[in-house]
Amino acid sequence: MYTVLVADDSGVVRSVVKRALLDLGIESIDEANNGRDAIEFIANNSYDLIVTDWNMPEYTGLDVVRAARAAGQHCPIIMQTTVSDRGNVMLAIQAGVNDYVLKPFSKEEISEKMEQYVGVCKTASANS
């Protein structure tokens, strides 16, 4: 089963991402509304995709990415952010982010971004 973690302090954003995932046929979705909960999910579960916000209470999305990589999570990670600053993008990539999407985004935009990685991961799982 394909499992995704969605971490964002905005319930509206989590809902948009979740609807996009459901449209892609993914039903196993964990939701975290802050960085601490996201890191706890990561410590106790294995994910095929992580979608995280940059700015969250308690721990940032960057902390979440670092925790995921330190825990051995090799899944793709998509960072959501309102900041397109080159320095922040480089920090995210160095931490282990595979891609990012600028907020605000539409359901179609995030769906297209996630679909790229869902297809890759499903193919890799089928070949292993």
N, C-alpha and C positions, 0 to 999 in steps of 0.2 A: 504494500500500500504506500502511496506517495504521501508524504507528510510535510507540511509547511508551517513555519512559525511566522506570525505577523505581529510585529511590535511597533506600536504607535500610541501616544497618549491621547490621540483624537479618536473617539468612537466612530465618528463619521468616516475618517480615513480608513480605519480598520474595516468598517462595513463595506466600503467601495472595493478594497483589496479582496476581501472575502467573497464578495459577489463575483468578482472577476475570476477568482480561483474556482468557484463553484461552476462557472460557465466553462472552465477548462476541464471540468470533470474531476476536480480535486475536492474531496470531502473531509479529509483528515487535516484540520486546521487548528492549531493552537494560537490563542491570542493573548498578548501581554500589553498592558496599558502603561508600563514603565520599564526602565532598563533593568531594575532589580528582578522583576518577574521574568523578563526575557532571559536573563542570565541563569535564573533558576530552572526554567524550561530547558535551556541548552545543557545544563549539568545533568539533567535526568532523562533526556530524550535524544534521539538521532533524527536529523532533518534532511530532506531532499532539497529544500530551498528555504532561505530565511529572507524576509522582507522587513527592514527596520528603518525607523525614523532616526534622524541624526539627533534632534533635540527632544529629549524626554526627561522626566523627573528621575531622580535618584542616580541613574547612570545614563550616559549618552549612548547613542547608536554606535559610536566608535568603540566604546567600552564593550558593547554587546558583540561587535565584530571580533574584537581581540579575544574575548572570552570564548567565542565559538571556535576560533582557530586554535586557541590554547587547549581546548577540550577535544581537539582532533576532528572537528566538524569540517569536512572537505566539500560540503555542498556550496552551490552558488549563493552569494549574498547580494541582494539589491538594497542600496541605501536610498531612502527618500529624504530630500532636503529642500529647504527654501534658499539655500546658499549655493551659488554656482562659482564661488571663489576658487581659483585654480589651486591655491594652497590647501584648501579643505579637500578638494577632490584628490589631490596627491596624498594627503594624510589617509583618506579613506582607502585608496588603492594600496598604499603601503601596509595598512592594517589587514587587508585581505578582501576588500569589497570587489566584486566582479563587475558591478554596474551600478548606475545611479539614475534616479528620475527626479526631476525638479517639480516641487509643489508650487502651485496647485496643478494636479493632473486629472485627466478624465479616466473613467473606467476603461475606455478603449486603449489609452496610452499605457496604463499599468498592465493591462491584459497582454498587450503586444510584447511588452518588455519581459513579463514573466513567461509567456509562451515560448520564447527563445530558449529559456533555461529548462522549462518543463520538458520540452522535446528532447533536449540533450540528455537530461537525467533519465528519462524513461528509456531512451535508446541504450544508455550505458547499463541500466539495470537489466534490460532484456538480454544484453550480451554477456552478462556475468554469471 
